[in-house]
């Protein structure tokens, strides 16, 4: 080595530890605001600790889920809007454990960059924290990684893990669902976090739109319509579950209604869904018509306007509908459980 030649540093290899420290400094306070009395350690420790409080449960069960945002992140890169993908992440995970009746306790995130940018880290974590505050869970830890050559400049990946709890006697697993039970659908707020690879192809390649162009028939720009945050259903369901006996729930994610609805059905049962029972939102109409997407593909790729499905007995249908309306929802009875040895979903009518 030449006498005066400077030795290489981690920054020379593309990793900026100072940027990571600055990012952590910026988000410390917003993360701390999600803490409840059960969080035992401040942000910055190696492991996050959460005091488990069974709150009178006879047999508490922890329920966990891990997920990402998928290629919706591409829209964040295109629009420069990074404060809602964190909400998407938390909402998706909250809904996944809600299906079994669990109440969220705490959340952990993973954020990986090719080149770490504190402004983007701050925006993403602000979104995650907002999602946690709304869901009533604590953001107790995570990892922010800088990995040069793994991600293109200006891009990142995002994932999260949620842990919730419920009493074993109150687990909702669909086992009590029976023939004739009613399926109630709750509205989505757009695509949520699924179907974005096809949606981007339709909008930007087939339709020739940019993120700033109005999406025909939707009344918003393409970027705004596609970036609408994934909603969570925990708050409304925690109210309705006190009023009505919920037999099963479905989070309509990847695979749409077609693949997700059968996951909750006991053996020997299927479902018939009445497609005209709810209006297809204009966003989905645009995607279907512009992409020439067949109805079966729409139902398996997108949520088509329904983000969450709830099963109740026929004699509690009116009570459930009233409870949802009191909670400011617009519920729709979209179908019923039927006998079906293959456990499949059949459809009546057409999306419109």
C-alpha positions in Angstrom: 0.0 0.0 0.0 1.3 3.4 -0.9 2.5 5.4 2.1 -0.1 8.2 1.9 -2.9 6.2 0.4 -6.1 6.4 2.4 -7.5 3.1 3.7 -10.9 2.0 2.5 -13.9 2.5 4.7 -17.4 1.0 4.8 -18.7 4.1 3.1 -16.4 3.4 0.2 -18.1 0.0 -0.2 -21.5 1.8 -0.3 -22.6 1.5 3.4 -23.1 4.8 5.2 -23.4 4.1 9.0 -23.8 7.8 9.7 -26.9 7.8 7.4 -28.3 4.9 9.4 -27.7 6.7 12.7 -29.4 9.8 11.3 -32.4 7.8 10.2 -32.7 6.2 13.6 -32.5 9.6 15.3 -35.3 11.0 13.1 -37.8 8.2 13.8 -37.1 7.6 17.5 -39.8 9.8 18.8 -42.5 8.8 16.3 -41.8 5.1 17.2 -41.9 5.8 20.9 -45.4 7.3 20.5 -46.7 3.8 19.6 -45.5 2.3 22.8 -47.9 1.2 25.5 -47.2 0.3 29.1 -46.2 -3.2 28.2 -43.1 -2.2 26.2 -40.1 -2.7 28.5 -37.1 -1.4 26.4 -36.5 1.8 24.6 -35.7 1.8 20.9 -32.0 1.0 20.2 -31.6 -2.3 22.2 -30.6 -5.5 20.5 -33.9 -7.2 21.2 -37.3 -5.7 21.9 -39.1 -6.8 25.0 -42.9 -6.8 25.5 -44.5 -7.8 28.8 -47.3 -10.3 28.0 -50.5 -9.5 29.8 -53.1 -12.2 29.4 -55.9 -9.9 30.7 -57.9 -12.6 32.3 -57.6 -15.1 29.5 -57.9 -18.7 30.5 -55.6 -20.0 27.8 -53.9 -17.2 25.9 -52.6 -18.0 22.4 -50.2 -15.8 20.4 -50.9 -15.4 16.7 -48.3 -14.1 14.3 -47.9 -13.2 10.7 -45.2 -11.8 8.4 -45.7 -10.1 5.1 -44.6 -7.4 2.7 -46.1 -4.8 0.4 -45.1 -6.5 -2.9 -44.7 -4.5 -6.1 -46.9 -1.7 -4.8 -43.5 -0.4 -3.8 -42.8 0.3 -7.5 -45.6 2.9 -7.2 -43.9 4.5 -4.3 -40.7 4.8 -6.3 -42.6 6.2 -9.3 -44.6 8.8 -7.3 -42.0 9.7 -4.7 -44.7 9.1 -2.0 -43.3 6.9 0.7 -45.5 7.7 3.7 -48.4 5.3 3.0 -46.6 2.0 2.2 -45.9 1.6 5.9 -49.7 1.9 6.6 -50.2 -0.8 3.9 -47.8 -3.1 5.6 -49.3 -2.9 9.1 -52.9 -3.1 7.8 -52.1 -6.3 5.8 -50.6 -8.0 8.8 -53.3 -6.8 11.2 -56.0 -8.2 8.9 -54.2 -11.5 8.6 -54.3 -12.2 12.3 -57.8 -10.6 12.7 -59.2 -13.5 10.6 -58.7 -15.8 13.7 -60.0 -13.2 16.1 -56.6 -12.0 17.4 -56.0 -8.5 18.9 -52.6 -7.1 17.8 -50.0 -6.5 20.4 -46.7 -5.5 18.7 -45.1 -5.0 15.3 -41.6 -5.3 13.9 -40.4 -4.0 10.5 -37.6 -4.7 8.1 -36.5 -2.0 5.6 -33.6 -2.7 3.2 -32.0 -0.2 0.8 -29.3 -0.2 -1.9 -28.4 3.2 -0.6 -29.9 4.4 2.6 -31.8 7.7 2.4 -32.8 9.2 5.8 -35.8 11.2 4.3 -37.3 8.0 2.8 -36.6 6.0 6.0 -38.4 8.7 8.0 -41.4 8.7 5.7 -41.8 4.9 5.6 -41.4 4.6 9.4 -43.9 7.4 9.9 -46.4 5.4 7.9 -45.7 2.2 9.9 -46.1 4.1 13.2 -49.3 5.6 12.0 -50.6 2.2 11.1 -49.6 0.8 14.5 -51.3 3.7 16.4 -54.5 3.2 14.4 -54.4 -0.6 15.0 -53.6 -0.2 18.7 -50.3 -2.0 18.6 -46.7 -1.0 19.5 -43.9 -0.7 17.0 -41.2 -2.2 19.3 -38.3 -3.0 16.9 -37.0 -3.6 13.4 -34.0 -3.5 11.1 -32.9 -0.9 8.6 -30.3 -2.4 6.3 -28.1 -0.8 3.6 -27.0 -3.4 1.0 -25.3 -1.9 -2.0 -25.6 -3.9 -5.3 -28.7 -5.7 -3.9 -31.2 -2.9 -4.8 -31.2 -0.3 -7.4 -30.6 3.3 -6.3 -33.8 4.9 -5.0 -35.4 1.5 -4.4 -36.0 -0.5 -1.2 -37.8 -3.5 0.2 -40.2 -3.6 3.1 -41.5 -6.4 5.3 -43.1 -6.7 8.7 -44.1 -9.1 11.5 -47.0 -8.8 13.8 -47.9 -10.6 17.0 -51.3 -10.7 18.5 -53.2 -12.6 21.2 -56.6 -14.2 21.9 -58.1 -16.8 24.2 -58.0 -20.3 22.8 -61.7 -20.7 23.4 -62.4 -17.7 21.2 -60.3 -18.8 18.1 -62.3 -18.3 14.9 -61.3 -21.0 12.5 -64.4 -21.5 10.4 -65.1 -24.9 12.0 -68.7 -23.9 12.9 -69.6 -22.7 9.4 -72.6 -24.6 8.0 -74.7 -24.8 4.9 -76.9 -21.7 4.5 -74.6 -19.4 6.4 -74.4 -15.8 5.0 -71.3 -14.2 3.6 -71.0 -10.5 4.2 -68.5 -8.4 2.2 -66.8 -5.2 3.5 -65.5 -2.6 1.1 -61.9 -2.3 0.2 -60.0 1.0 -0.4 -58.7 0.1 -3.9 -56.2 -2.7 -4.7 -54.8 -2.9 -1.1 -51.5 -4.7 -1.6 -52.3 -7.3 -4.3 -52.4 -7.4 -8.1 -50.0 -4.6 -8.7 -47.9 -6.3 -11.3 -50.9 -6.7 -13.5 -52.3 -3.3 -12.6 -49.0 -1.5 -13.5 -48.9 -3.4 -16.9 -52.4 -2.3 -17.7 -52.1 1.3 -16.6 -48.6 2.1 -17.9 -48.1 -0.2 -20.8 -51.5 -0.9 -22.2 -53.2 2.3 -21.1 -50.2 4.5 -21.7 -50.8 6.5 -18.5 -48.3 8.2 -16.2 -48.7 8.4 -12.4 -49.8 12.0 -12.9 -52.4 11.4 -15.6 -56.1 11.1 -14.6 -57.3 7.6 -14.5 -60.4 7.5 -16.8 -63.7 7.2 -14.9 -62.0 7.2 -11.5 -61.8 11.0 -10.8 -58.2 10.8 -9.4 -54.7 10.6 -10.9 -53.4 7.1 -11.6 -50.8 7.4 -8.8 -53.5 8.5 -6.3 -55.8 5.7 -7.2 -53.2 3.0 -7.1 -51.5 4.3 -3.9 -54.7 4.4 -1.8 -53.7 2.7 1.5 -54.7 -0.8 2.4 -57.4 -0.5 5.1 -57.5 -2.5 8.3 -60.7 -4.0 9.6 -59.7 -4.7 13.2 -61.6 -1.8 14.8 -64.9 -2.4 13.2 -64.7 -6.2 13.7 -63.8 -5.8 17.4 -67.1 -4.0 17.8 -69.2 -6.3 15.7 -67.7 -9.4 17.3 -69.3 -8.3 20.6 -72.7 -8.1 19.0 -72.8 -11.0 16.6 -71.4 -14.6 16.6 -68.8 -14.5 13.8 -68.2 -18.0 12.4 -65.4 -17.2 10.0 -63.5 -14.3 8.4 -61.5 -14.0 5.2 -58.8 -11.4 4.3 -59.1 -11.0 0.5 -55.4 -10.8 -0.5 -53.3 -12.6 -3.1 -55.6 -15.0 -4.9 -58.6 -12.8 -4.6 -62.0 -14.2 -3.5 -61.5 -17.3 -5.6 -58.5 -18.6 -3.6 -59.0 -17.1 -0.2 -62.7 -17.8 0.5 -62.3 -21.6 0.4 -59.5 -21.5 3.0 -62.0 -21.0 5.8 -64.6 -23.5 4.7 -65.0 -26.9 6.5 -64.7 -30.0 4.3 -67.8 -30.7 2.2 -68.8 -27.1 1.9 -68.4 -24.5 -0.8 -69.8 -21.1 -1.5 -71.9 -19.4 -4.1 -71.2 -15.7 -4.6 -73.6 -13.3 -6.2 -71.4 -10.9 -8.2 -74.1 -8.2 -8.8 -74.5 -7.9 -5.0 -71.9 -5.2 -4.8 -70.8 -2.5 -7.3 -67.5 -2.9 -9.0 -65.5 0.3 -8.1 -64.4 2.4 -11.1 -60.7 1.5 -10.6 -61.4 -2.1 -11.2 -63.7 -1.4 -14.1 -60.9 0.5 -15.8 -58.4 -2.3 -15.2 -60.9 -4.9 -16.5 -61.8 -3.0 -19.6 -58.4 -1.6 -20.5 -56.6 -4.8 -20.0 -59.4 -7.0 -21.4 -59.1 -9.1 -18.2 -61.5 -12.0 -18.1 -63.9 -12.1 -15.1 -62.3 -15.2 -13.6 -58.9 -13.6 -13.7 -60.2 -10.4 -12.1 -61.7 -12.5 -9.2 -58.4 -14.4 -8.7 -56.0 -11.4 -9.0 -57.8 -8.4 -7.4 -60.1 -8.0 -4.4 -62.7 -6.4 -6.8 -63.8 -4.0 -4.2 -64.2 -6.3 -1.2 -61.3 -6.5 1.2 -62.8 -8.6 4.0 -65.5 -11.3 4.2 -67.4 -12.3 7.3 -69.5 -15.4 7.8 -72.6 -15.4 10.1 -75.6 -17.7 10.5 -78.7 -16.8 8.4 -80.7 -15.9 11.5 -78.1 -13.3 12.5 -77.9 -11.7 9.0 -80.0 -8.6 9.8 -78.4 -8.1 13.2 -74.9 -8.3 11.6 -75.9 -5.9 8.7 -77.3 -3.4 11.3 -74.1 -3.6 13.4 -71.9 -2.9 10.4 -74.0 0.0 9.4 -73.9 1.4 12.9 -70.1 1.2 12.5 -70.4 3.3 9.3 -69.6 0.4 7.0 -71.4 -0.4 3.8 -71.8 -4.1 4.1 -73.2 -6.3 1.3 -74.6 -9.8 1.5 -72.6 -11.4 -1.3 -73.4 -15.1 -1.0 -74.1 -18.2 1.0 -72.4 -21.4 2.0 -73.5 -24.4 0.0 -72.9 -28.1 -0.1 -69.9 -28.8 -2.4 -67.7 -31.9 -2.1 -64.8 -30.0 -3.9 -65.1 -27.0 -1.6 -65.1 -24.5 -4.4 -66.5 -21.1 -5.0 -69.1 -20.7 -7.8 -70.3 -17.4 -9.1 -73.7 -16.2 -10.2 -74.0 -13.2 -12.5 -71.3 -10.8 -13.6 -69.2 -8.1 -12.0 -70.6 -4.7 -12.8 
